[in-house]
Amino acid sequence: MVQELIKDVSIKTKANVFFGGKCISHAVTLSDGTKKSVGVILSATLTFNTEAPEIMECVAGACSYKLAGSNDWKTSNPGESFHIAGNSSFDIKVDSEYHYICHFG
């Protein structure tokens, strides 16, 4: 099920802008201290590095992704997610727009 609303949060109003505007997100902190980001990736092929483990949850659009150490591209559609290990990386390909929630930790 696609998450459309996150309740009881604090949002940083200044956006995080990466890759020349191809990825824009806002940091979100839940009332229990859990941190997430909510954003969109526009048409591009990008590589992200992780510090902590992450879960990328697709809320609209779609992407293809490849985890570090893999040669296989997989697809993520609305309602689906993929896990990335900490201290790792992943490649992501977006043809149009990919709207996501990134869950940290």
Backbone atoms as SQL, in Angstrom:
CREATE TABLE atoms (id INTEGER PRIMARY KEY, chain TEXT, resi INTEGER, resn TEXT, atom TEXT, x REAL, y REAL, z REAL);
INSERT INTO atoms VALUES
  (1, 'A', 1, 'MET', 'N', 0.828, -1.182, 0.000),
  (2, 'A', 1, 'MET', 'CA', 0.000, 0.000, 0.000),
  (3, 'A', 1, 'MET', 'C', 0.871, 1.242, 0.000),
  (4, 'A', 2, 'VAL', 'N', 0.549, 2.200, -0.825),
  (5, 'A', 2, 'VAL', 'CA', 1.321, 3.431, -0.941),
  (6, 'A', 2, 'VAL', 'C', 0.999, 4.354, 0.230),
  (7, 'A', 3, 'GLN', 'N', 2.036, 4.818, 0.905),
  (8, 'A', 3, 'GLN', 'CA', 1.862, 5.738, 2.021),
  (9, 'A', 3, 'GLN', 'C', 1.653, 7.139, 1.469),
  (10, 'A', 4, 'GLU', 'N', 0.514, 7.754, 1.763),
  (11, 'A', 4, 'GLU', 'CA', 0.186, 9.075, 1.231),
  (12, 'A', 4, 'GLU', 'C', 0.305, 10.180, 2.261),
  (13, 'A', 5, 'LEU', 'N', 0.359, 9.832, 3.545),
  (14, 'A', 5, 'LEU', 'CA', 0.385, 10.823, 4.603),
  (15, 'A', 5, 'LEU', 'C', 1.270, 10.327, 5.728),
  (16, 'A', 6, 'ILE', 'N', 2.134, 11.201, 6.220),
  (17, 'A', 6, 'ILE', 'CA', 2.950, 10.903, 7.395),
  (18, 'A', 6, 'ILE', 'C', 2.507, 11.872, 8.474),
  (19, 'A', 7, 'LYS', 'N', 1.985, 11.363, 9.591),
  (20, 'A', 7, 'LYS', 'CA', 1.439, 12.202, 10.656),
  (21, 'A', 7, 'LYS', 'C', 2.493, 12.559, 11.695),
  (22, 'A', 8, 'ASP', 'N', 2.241, 13.667, 12.403),
  (23, 'A', 8, 'ASP', 'CA', 3.045, 14.086, 13.550),
  (24, 'A', 8, 'ASP', 'C', 4.529, 14.177, 13.221),
  (25, 'A', 9, 'VAL', 'N', 4.872, 15.065, 12.296),
  (26, 'A', 9, 'VAL', 'CA', 6.261, 15.201, 11.866),
  (27, 'A', 9, 'VAL', 'C', 6.730, 16.646, 11.936),
  (28, 'A', 10, 'SER', 'N', 8.044, 16.788, 11.967),
  (29, 'A', 10, 'SER', 'CA', 8.699, 18.071, 11.756),
  (30, 'A', 10, 'SER', 'C', 9.393, 17.973, 10.409),
  (31, 'A', 11, 'ILE', 'N', 9.306, 19.025, 9.615),
  (32, 'A', 11, 'ILE', 'CA', 9.895, 19.019, 8.267),
  (33, 'A', 11, 'ILE', 'C', 10.862, 20.187, 8.143),
  (34, 'A', 12, 'LYS', 'N', 12.055, 19.897, 7.643),
  (35, 'A', 12, 'LYS', 'CA', 12.985, 20.972, 7.321),
  (36, 'A', 12, 'LYS', 'C', 12.474, 21.641, 6.054),
  (37, 'A', 13, 'THR', 'N', 12.256, 22.936, 6.117),
  (38, 'A', 13, 'THR', 'CA', 11.644, 23.624, 4.979),
  (39, 'A', 13, 'THR', 'C', 12.621, 23.865, 3.832),
  (40, 'A', 14, 'LYS', 'N', 13.913, 23.902, 4.123),
  (41, 'A', 14, 'LYS', 'CA', 14.902, 24.052, 3.050),
  (42, 'A', 14, 'LYS', 'C', 15.154, 22.681, 2.437),
  (43, 'A', 15, 'ALA', 'N', 14.978, 22.588, 1.136),
  (44, 'A', 15, 'ALA', 'CA', 15.144, 21.318, 0.435),
  (45, 'A', 15, 'ALA', 'C', 16.613, 20.921, 0.333),
  (46, 'A', 16, 'ASN', 'N', 16.843, 19.606, 0.277),
  (47, 'A', 16, 'ASN', 'CA', 18.146, 19.053, -0.076),
  (48, 'A', 16, 'ASN', 'C', 18.119, 18.876, -1.588),
  (49, 'A', 17, 'VAL', 'N', 19.042, 19.502, -2.280),
  (50, 'A', 17, 'VAL', 'CA', 19.079, 19.439, -3.740),
  (51, 'A', 17, 'VAL', 'C', 20.381, 18.757, -4.149),
  (52, 'A', 18, 'PHE', 'N', 20.246, 17.643, -4.873),
  (53, 'A', 18, 'PHE', 'CA', 21.399, 16.848, -5.289),
  (54, 'A', 18, 'PHE', 'C', 21.454, 16.759, -6.805),
  (55, 'A', 19, 'PHE', 'N', 22.637, 16.485, -7.322),
  (56, 'A', 19, 'PHE', 'CA', 22.831, 16.205, -8.744),
  (57, 'A', 19, 'PHE', 'C', 22.222, 17.292, -9.629),
  (58, 'A', 20, 'GLY', 'N', 22.504, 18.542, -9.291),
  (59, 'A', 20, 'GLY', 'CA', 22.048, 19.655, -10.123),
  (60, 'A', 20, 'GLY', 'C', 20.533, 19.757, -10.236),
  (61, 'A', 21, 'GLY', 'N', 19.820, 19.341, -9.194),
  (62, 'A', 21, 'GLY', 'CA', 18.366, 19.436, -9.188),
  (63, 'A', 21, 'GLY', 'C', 17.649, 18.189, -9.672),
  (64, 'A', 22, 'LYS', 'N', 18.386, 17.137, -9.994),
  (65, 'A', 22, 'LYS', 'CA', 17.748, 15.891, -10.438),
  (66, 'A', 22, 'LYS', 'C', 17.110, 15.132, -9.275),
  (67, 'A', 23, 'CYS', 'N', 17.538, 15.429, -8.049),
  (68, 'A', 23, 'CYS', 'CA', 16.949, 14.821, -6.857),
  (69, 'A', 23, 'CYS', 'C', 16.729, 15.933, -5.833),
  (70, 'A', 24, 'ILE', 'N', 15.483, 16.052, -5.361),
  (71, 'A', 24, 'ILE', 'CA', 15.134, 17.063, -4.370),
  (72, 'A', 24, 'ILE', 'C', 14.348, 16.371, -3.260),
  (73, 'A', 25, 'SER', 'N', 14.775, 16.596, -2.013),
  (74, 'A', 25, 'SER', 'CA', 14.084, 15.961, -0.893),
  (75, 'A', 25, 'SER', 'C', 13.992, 16.918, 0.285),
  (76, 'A', 26, 'HIS', 'N', 13.118, 16.558, 1.223),
  (77, 'A', 26, 'HIS', 'CA', 12.981, 17.274, 2.486),
  (78, 'A', 26, 'HIS', 'C', 13.181, 16.281, 3.617),
  (79, 'A', 27, 'ALA', 'N', 13.949, 16.695, 4.635),
  (80, 'A', 27, 'ALA', 'CA', 14.179, 15.864, 5.807),
  (81, 'A', 27, 'ALA', 'C', 12.953, 15.930, 6.711),
  (82, 'A', 28, 'VAL', 'N', 12.548, 14.766, 7.201),
  (83, 'A', 28, 'VAL', 'CA', 11.375, 14.626, 8.055),
  (84, 'A', 28, 'VAL', 'C', 11.797, 13.915, 9.334),
  (85, 'A', 29, 'THR', 'N', 11.353, 14.435, 10.482),
  (86, 'A', 29, 'THR', 'CA', 11.591, 13.774, 11.758),
  (87, 'A', 29, 'THR', 'C', 10.244, 13.493, 12.401),
  (88, 'A', 30, 'LEU', 'N', 9.994, 12.215, 12.704),
  (89, 'A', 30, 'LEU', 'CA', 8.748, 11.819, 13.352),
  (90, 'A', 30, 'LEU', 'C', 8.795, 12.161, 14.834),
  (91, 'A', 31, 'SER', 'N', 7.641, 12.154, 15.479),
  (92, 'A', 31, 'SER', 'CA', 7.555, 12.521, 16.891),
  (93, 'A', 31, 'SER', 'C', 8.403, 11.609, 17.788),
  (94, 'A', 32, 'ASP', 'N', 8.692, 10.372, 17.333),
  (95, 'A', 32, 'ASP', 'CA', 9.534, 9.457, 18.125),
  (96, 'A', 32, 'ASP', 'C', 11.021, 9.600, 17.806),
  (97, 'A', 33, 'GLY', 'N', 11.381, 10.576, 16.951),
  (98, 'A', 33, 'GLY', 'CA', 12.779, 10.822, 16.609),
  (99, 'A', 33, 'GLY', 'C', 13.252, 10.122, 15.354),
  (100, 'A', 34, 'THR', 'N', 12.434, 9.248, 14.767),
  (101, 'A', 34, 'THR', 'CA', 12.779, 8.548, 13.538),
  (102, 'A', 34, 'THR', 'C', 12.963, 9.556, 12.411),
  (103, 'A', 35, 'LYS', 'N', 14.029, 9.370, 11.623),
  (104, 'A', 35, 'LYS', 'CA', 14.318, 10.285, 10.518),
  (105, 'A', 35, 'LYS', 'C', 14.034, 9.615, 9.181),
  (106, 'A', 36, 'LYS', 'N', 13.469, 10.406, 8.261),
  (107, 'A', 36, 'LYS', 'CA', 13.167, 9.966, 6.905),
  (108, 'A', 36, 'LYS', 'C', 13.422, 11.145, 5.982),
  (109, 'A', 37, 'SER', 'N', 13.401, 10.890, 4.694),
  (110, 'A', 37, 'SER', 'CA', 13.344, 11.995, 3.735),
  (111, 'A', 37, 'SER', 'C', 12.264, 11.652, 2.727),
  (112, 'A', 38, 'VAL', 'N', 11.636, 12.696, 2.220),
  (113, 'A', 38, 'VAL', 'CA', 10.573, 12.564, 1.230),
  (114, 'A', 38, 'VAL', 'C', 11.001, 13.391, 0.033),
  (115, 'A', 39, 'GLY', 'N', 11.002, 12.778, -1.160),
  (116, 'A', 39, 'GLY', 'CA', 11.500, 13.525, -2.296),
  (117, 'A', 39, 'GLY', 'C', 11.097, 12.962, -3.633),
  (118, 'A', 40, 'VAL', 'N', 11.722, 13.525, -4.649),
  (119, 'A', 40, 'VAL', 'CA', 11.474, 13.123, -6.036),
  (120, 'A', 40, 'VAL', 'C', 12.809, 13.114, -6.781),
  (121, 'A', 41, 'ILE', 'N', 12.961, 12.125, -7.641),
  (122, 'A', 41, 'ILE', 'CA', 14.097, 12.062, -8.555),
  (123, 'A', 41, 'ILE', 'C', 13.529, 12.221, -9.957),
  (124, 'A', 42, 'LEU', 'N', 14.079, 13.159, -10.710),
  (125, 'A', 42, 'LEU', 'CA', 13.658, 13.386, -12.084),
  (126, 'A', 42, 'LEU', 'C', 14.460, 12.494, -13.025),
  (127, 'A', 43, 'SER', 'N', 14.125, 12.503, -14.272),
  (128, 'A', 43, 'SER', 'CA', 14.762, 11.648, -15.276),
  (129, 'A', 43, 'SER', 'C', 16.289, 11.741, -15.201),
  (130, 'A', 44, 'ALA', 'N', 16.920, 10.616, -14.840),
  (131, 'A', 44, 'ALA', 'CA', 18.385, 10.589, -14.696),
  (132, 'A', 44, 'ALA', 'C', 18.834, 9.185, -14.335),
  (133, 'A', 45, 'THR', 'N', 20.142, 8.965, -14.434),
  (134, 'A', 45, 'THR', 'CA', 20.801, 7.790, -13.867),
  (135, 'A', 45, 'THR', 'C', 21.813, 8.325, -12.871),
  (136, 'A', 46, 'LEU', 'N', 21.664, 7.942, -11.595),
  (137, 'A', 46, 'LEU', 'CA', 22.454, 8.516, -10.517),
  (138, 'A', 46, 'LEU', 'C', 23.022, 7.406, -9.631),
  (139, 'A', 47, 'THR', 'N', 24.085, 7.733, -8.889),
  (140, 'A', 47, 'THR', 'CA', 24.655, 6.832, -7.901),
  (141, 'A', 47, 'THR', 'C', 24.601, 7.508, -6.540),
  (142, 'A', 48, 'PHE', 'N', 23.999, 6.822, -5.569),
  (143, 'A', 48, 'PHE', 'CA', 23.910, 7.320, -4.201),
  (144, 'A', 48, 'PHE', 'C', 24.778, 6.451, -3.304),
  (145, 'A', 49, 'ASN', 'N', 25.443, 7.085, -2.347),
  (146, 'A', 49, 'ASN', 'CA', 26.209, 6.379, -1.323),
  (147, 'A', 49, 'ASN', 'C', 25.422, 6.425, -0.021),
  (148, 'A', 50, 'THR', 'N', 25.505, 5.361, 0.767),
  (149, 'A', 50, 'THR', 'CA', 24.801, 5.308, 2.043),
  (150, 'A', 50, 'THR', 'C', 25.788, 5.246, 3.193),
  (151, 'A', 51, 'GLU', 'N', 25.400, 5.812, 4.319),
  (152, 'A', 51, 'GLU', 'CA', 26.141, 5.639, 5.566),
  (153, 'A', 51, 'GLU', 'C', 25.425, 4.584, 6.397),
  (154, 'A', 52, 'ALA', 'N', 24.173, 4.853, 6.734),
  (155, 'A', 52, 'ALA', 'CA', 23.338, 3.899, 7.480),
  (156, 'A', 52, 'ALA', 'C', 22.509, 3.099, 6.482),
  (157, 'A', 53, 'PRO', 'N', 21.969, 1.971, 6.898),
  (158, 'A', 53, 'PRO', 'CA', 21.048, 1.238, 6.017),
  (159, 'A', 53, 'PRO', 'C', 19.855, 2.115, 5.650),
  (160, 'A', 54, 'GLU', 'N', 19.319, 1.913, 4.457),
  (161, 'A', 54, 'GLU', 'CA', 18.181, 2.692, 3.976),
  (162, 'A', 54, 'GLU', 'C', 17.164, 1.767, 3.323),
  (163, 'A', 55, 'ILE', 'N', 15.922, 2.204, 3.358),
  (164, 'A', 55, 'ILE', 'CA', 14.857, 1.564, 2.588),
  (165, 'A', 55, 'ILE', 'C', 14.253, 2.650, 1.711),
  (166, 'A', 56, 'MET', 'N', 14.245, 2.423, 0.411),
  (167, 'A', 56, 'MET', 'CA', 13.633, 3.353, -0.541),
  (168, 'A', 56, 'MET', 'C', 12.242, 2.827, -0.864),
  (169, 'A', 57, 'GLU', 'N', 11.223, 3.599, -0.509),
  (170, 'A', 57, 'GLU', 'CA', 9.830, 3.225, -0.730),
  (171, 'A', 57, 'GLU', 'C', 9.258, 4.079, -1.855),
  (172, 'A', 58, 'CYS', 'N', 8.764, 3.451, -2.900),
  (173, 'A', 58, 'CYS', 'CA', 8.188, 4.161, -4.042),
  (174, 'A', 58, 'CYS', 'C', 6.739, 4.543, -3.732),
  (175, 'A', 59, 'VAL', 'N', 6.422, 5.833, -3.864),
  (176, 'A', 59, 'VAL', 'CA', 5.049, 6.279, -3.655),
  (177, 'A', 59, 'VAL', 'C', 4.372, 6.693, -4.960),
  (178, 'A', 60, 'ALA', 'N', 5.156, 6.987, -5.997),
  (179, 'A', 60, 'ALA', 'CA', 4.604, 7.285, -7.329),
  (180, 'A', 60, 'ALA', 'C', 5.734, 7.187, -8.343),
  (181, 'A', 61, 'GLY', 'N', 5.363, 6.920, -9.580),
  (182, 'A', 61, 'GLY', 'CA', 6.370, 6.747, -10.620),
  (183, 'A', 61, 'GLY', 'C', 7.005, 5.371, -10.499),
  (184, 'A', 62, 'ALA', 'N', 8.217, 5.255, -11.002),
  (185, 'A', 62, 'ALA', 'CA', 8.947, 3.983, -10.952),
  (186, 'A', 62, 'ALA', 'C', 10.423, 4.264, -11.171),
  (187, 'A', 63, 'CYS', 'N', 11.241, 3.272, -10.800),
  (188, 'A', 63, 'CYS', 'CA', 12.677, 3.360, -11.054),
  (189, 'A', 63, 'CYS', 'C', 13.225, 1.972, -11.289),
  (190, 'A', 64, 'SER', 'N', 14.415, 1.938, -11.845),
  (191, 'A', 64, 'SER', 'CA', 15.226, 0.732, -11.873),
  (192, 'A', 64, 'SER', 'C', 16.407, 1.007, -10.959),
  (193, 'A', 65, 'TYR', 'N', 16.853, -0.008, -10.250),
  (194, 'A', 65, 'TYR', 'CA', 17.966, 0.181, -9.331),
  (195, 'A', 65, 'TYR', 'C', 18.891, -1.031, -9.377),
  (196, 'A', 66, 'LYS', 'N', 20.143, -0.769, -9.023),
  (197, 'A', 66, 'LYS', 'CA', 21.163, -1.815, -8.961),
  (198, 'A', 66, 'LYS', 'C', 21.978, -1.585, -7.693),
  (199, 'A', 67, 'LEU', 'N', 21.994, -2.560, -6.820),
  (200, 'A', 67, 'LEU', 'CA', 22.736, -2.452, -5.577),
  (201, 'A', 67, 'LEU', 'C', 24.226, -2.677, -5.821),
  (202, 'A', 68, 'ALA', 'N', 25.060, -2.104, -4.969),
  (203, 'A', 68, 'ALA', 'CA', 26.509, -2.283, -5.076),
  (204, 'A', 68, 'ALA', 'C', 26.841, -3.766, -5.091),
  (205, 'A', 69, 'GLY', 'N', 27.741, -4.159, -5.969),
  (206, 'A', 69, 'GLY', 'CA', 28.168, -5.547, -6.062),
  (207, 'A', 69, 'GLY', 'C', 27.287, -6.417, -6.935),
  (208, 'A', 70, 'SER', 'N', 26.219, -5.847, -7.473),
  (209, 'A', 70, 'SER', 'CA', 25.305, -6.604, -8.330),
  (210, 'A', 70, 'SER', 'C', 25.368, -6.069, -9.758),
  (211, 'A', 71, 'ASN', 'N', 25.116, -6.933, -10.706),
  (212, 'A', 71, 'ASN', 'CA', 25.005, -6.514, -12.108),
  (213, 'A', 71, 'ASN', 'C', 23.557, -6.467, -12.565),
  (214, 'A', 72, 'ASP', 'N', 22.627, -6.851, -11.667),
  (215, 'A', 72, 'ASP', 'CA', 21.215, -6.978, -12.018),
  (216, 'A', 72, 'ASP', 'C', 20.433, -5.714, -11.693),
  (217, 'A', 73, 'TRP', 'N', 19.757, -5.171, -12.702),
  (218, 'A', 73, 'TRP', 'CA', 18.843, -4.055, -12.502),
  (219, 'A', 73, 'TRP', 'C', 17.483, -4.623, -12.128),
  (220, 'A', 74, 'LYS', 'N', 16.859, -4.054, -11.104),
  (221, 'A', 74, 'LYS', 'CA', 15.519, -4.443, -10.663),
  (222, 'A', 74, 'LYS', 'C', 14.619, -3.221, -10.733),
  (223, 'A', 75, 'THR', 'N', 13.311, -3.438, -10.715),
  (224, 'A', 75, 'THR', 'CA', 12.350, -2.346, -10.830),
  (225, 'A', 75, 'THR', 'C', 11.600, -2.167, -9.515),
  (226, 'A', 76, 'SER', 'N', 11.314, -0.906, -9.181),
  (227, 'A', 76, 'SER', 'CA', 10.499, -0.578, -8.016),
  (228, 'A', 76, 'SER', 'C', 9.343, 0.304, -8.478),
  (229, 'A', 77, 'ASN', 'N', 8.122, -0.146, -8.196),
  (230, 'A', 77, 'ASN', 'CA', 6.895, 0.547, -8.570),
  (231, 'A', 77, 'ASN', 'C', 6.167, 1.021, -7.316),
  (232, 'A', 78, 'PRO', 'N', 5.106, 1.830, -7.463),
  (233, 'A', 78, 'PRO', 'CA', 4.369, 2.304, -6.290),
  (234, 'A', 78, 'PRO', 'C', 3.959, 1.164, -5.358),
  (235, 'A', 79, 'GLY', 'N', 4.211, 1.385, -4.066),
  (236, 'A', 79, 'GLY', 'CA', 3.896, 0.384, -3.059),
  (237, 'A', 79, 'GLY', 'C', 5.022, -0.606, -2.814),
  (238, 'A', 80, 'GLU', 'N', 6.079, -0.533, -3.606),
  (239, 'A', 80, 'GLU', 'CA', 7.223, -1.433, -3.443),
  (240, 'A', 80, 'GLU', 'C', 8.397, -0.668, -2.831),
  (241, 'A', 81, 'SER', 'N', 9.332, -1.414, -2.264),
  (242, 'A', 81, 'SER', 'CA', 10.521, -0.795, -1.682),
  (243, 'A', 81, 'SER', 'C', 11.729, -1.689, -1.902),
  (244, 'A', 82, 'PHE', 'N', 12.907, -1.110, -1.705),
  (245, 'A', 82, 'PHE', 'CA', 14.135, -1.897, -1.744),
  (246, 'A', 82, 'PHE', 'C', 15.072, -1.429, -0.649),
  (247, 'A', 83, 'HIS', 'N', 15.904, -2.361, -0.176),
  (248, 'A', 83, 'HIS', 'CA', 16.796, -2.140, 0.955),
  (249, 'A', 83, 'HIS', 'C', 18.232, -1.952, 0.459),
  (250, 'A', 84, 'ILE', 'N', 18.929, -1.004, 1.073),
  (251, 'A', 84, 'ILE', 'CA', 20.331, -0.749, 0.757),
  (252, 'A', 84, 'ILE', 'C', 21.121, -0.873, 2.058),
  (253, 'A', 85, 'ALA', 'N', 22.201, -1.590, 2.036),
  (254, 'A', 85, 'ALA', 'CA', 23.043, -1.757, 3.221),
  (255, 'A', 85, 'ALA', 'C', 23.725, -0.441, 3.581),
  (256, 'A', 86, 'GLY', 'N', 24.109, -0.328, 4.847),
  (257, 'A', 86, 'GLY', 'CA', 24.899, 0.820, 5.274),
  (258, 'A', 86, 'GLY', 'C', 26.296, 0.747, 4.686),
  (259, 'A', 87, 'ASN', 'N', 26.935, 1.903, 4.545),
  (260, 'A', 87, 'ASN', 'CA', 28.283, 1.996, 3.964),
  (261, 'A', 87, 'ASN', 'C', 28.344, 1.287, 2.619),
  (262, 'A', 88, 'SER', 'N', 27.381, 1.590, 1.781),
  (263, 'A', 88, 'SER', 'CA', 27.273, 0.958, 0.473),
  (264, 'A', 88, 'SER', 'C', 26.850, 2.007, -0.554),
  (265, 'A', 89, 'SER', 'N', 26.316, 1.542, -1.679),
  (266, 'A', 89, 'SER', 'CA', 25.833, 2.462, -2.715),
  (267, 'A', 89, 'SER', 'C', 24.802, 1.741, -3.574),
  (268, 'A', 90, 'PHE', 'N', 24.108, 2.535, -4.375),
  (269, 'A', 90, 'PHE', 'CA', 23.197, 1.962, -5.363),
  (270, 'A', 90, 'PHE', 'C', 23.073, 2.922, -6.534),
  (271, 'A', 91, 'ASP', 'N', 22.849, 2.345, -7.697),
  (272, 'A', 91, 'ASP', 'CA', 22.565, 3.124, -8.905),
  (273, 'A', 91, 'ASP', 'C', 21.062, 3.132, -9.097),
  (274, 'A', 92, 'ILE', 'N', 20.535, 4.249, -9.574),
  (275, 'A', 92, 'ILE', 'CA', 19.104, 4.355, -9.815),
  (276, 'A', 92, 'ILE', 'C', 18.876, 5.023, -11.167),
  (277, 'A', 93, 'LYS', 'N', 17.960, 4.447, -11.954),
  (278, 'A', 93, 'LYS', 'CA', 17.576, 4.994, -13.257),
  (279, 'A', 93, 'LYS', 'C', 16.106, 5.379, -13.185),
  (280, 'A', 94, 'VAL', 'N', 15.809, 6.609, -13.581),
  (281, 'A', 94, 'VAL', 'CA', 14.438, 7.107, -13.586),
  (282, 'A', 94, 'VAL', 'C', 14.153, 7.667, -14.976),
  (283, 'A', 95, 'ASP', 'N', 13.048, 7.215, -15.571),
  (284, 'A', 95, 'ASP', 'CA', 12.682, 7.691, -16.907),
  (285, 'A', 95, 'ASP', 'C', 11.839, 8.957, -16.865),
  (286, 'A', 96, 'SER', 'N', 11.026, 9.126, -15.839),
  (287, 'A', 96, 'SER', 'CA', 10.136, 10.283, -15.755),
  (288, 'A', 96, 'SER', 'C', 10.294, 10.923, -14.380),
  (289, 'A', 97, 'GLU', 'N', 9.529, 10.468, -13.408),
  (290, 'A', 97, 'GLU', 'CA', 9.636, 10.930, -12.025),
  (291, 'A', 97, 'GLU', 'C', 9.499, 9.734, -11.095),
  (292, 'A', 98, 'TYR', 'N', 10.268, 9.743, -10.025),
  (293, 'A', 98, 'TYR', 'CA', 10.198, 8.710, -8.991),
  (294, 'A', 98, 'TYR', 'C', 10.012, 9.430, -7.663),
  (295, 'A', 99, 'HIS', 'N', 8.841, 9.302, -7.054),
  (296, 'A', 99, 'HIS', 'CA', 8.535, 9.918, -5.770),
  (297, 'A', 99, 'HIS', 'C', 8.781, 8.866, -4.691),
  (298, 'A', 100, 'TYR', 'N', 9.477, 9.243, -3.648),
  (299, 'A', 100, 'TYR', 'CA', 9.910, 8.251, -2.669),
  (300, 'A', 100, 'TYR', 'C', 9.872, 8.754, -1.241),
  (301, 'A', 101, 'ILE', 'N', 9.896, 7.804, -0.322),
  (302, 'A', 101, 'ILE', 'CA', 10.195, 8.036, 1.076),
  (303, 'A', 101, 'ILE', 'C', 11.438, 7.203, 1.373),
  (304, 'A', 102, 'CYS', 'N', 12.463, 7.830, 1.905),
  (305, 'A', 102, 'CYS', 'CA', 13.669, 7.106, 2.299),
  (306, 'A', 102, 'CYS', 'C', 13.640, 6.924, 3.809),
  (307, 'A', 103, 'HIS', 'N', 13.638, 5.673, 4.246),
  (308, 'A', 103, 'HIS', 'CA', 13.623, 5.332, 5.672),
  (309, 'A', 103, 'HIS', 'C', 15.066, 5.035, 6.081),
  (310, 'A', 104, 'PHE', 'N', 15.574, 5.728, 7.091),
  (311, 'A', 104, 'PHE', 'CA', 16.957, 5.558, 7.534),
  (312, 'A', 104, 'PHE', 'C', 17.030, 4.628, 8.734),
  (313, 'A', 105, 'GLY', 'N', 18.156, 3.877, 8.800),
  (314, 'A', 105, 'GLY', 'CA', 18.418, 3.044, 9.978),
  (315, 'A', 105, 'GLY', 'C', 17.910, 1.727, 9.811);
